[in-house]
């Protein structure tokens, strides 16, 4: 398995994995809801590459993208020390340590960029995701009640964060 930063030519493979991850029904976008195009997503990848505190990591097995971790930082000085995380693993490759490997790469990258706080949200019933995040040092900070509407029902999300040494 190879973990690296995304390149323009990864757009199509990333879209495939994102659509598959959304089929889990644990992502912000529901299955089939988001329409992504390769050219449009390549522009997003390129934009992320030029932001100091943002990037996209991909996990590849035999040259096939099987997972991703998007890191989105911001520029105002008061919040430039933090970044928001979104992760997705293709259903055929879950439970193989890919999430752990992506987060390990993230930790090294974040320390190099002097990012002190990593944040994410997760549906409260996503027990596998929560277990991974806790394993990687994230803690639940609170609950966003009725944060999402999934299949006609309101769903709570945990707000989780991890601090890195300054």
Order of alpha helices (4+ residues) and beta strands (2+ residues): beta-alpha-alpha-beta-beta-beta-alpha-beta-alpha-beta-beta
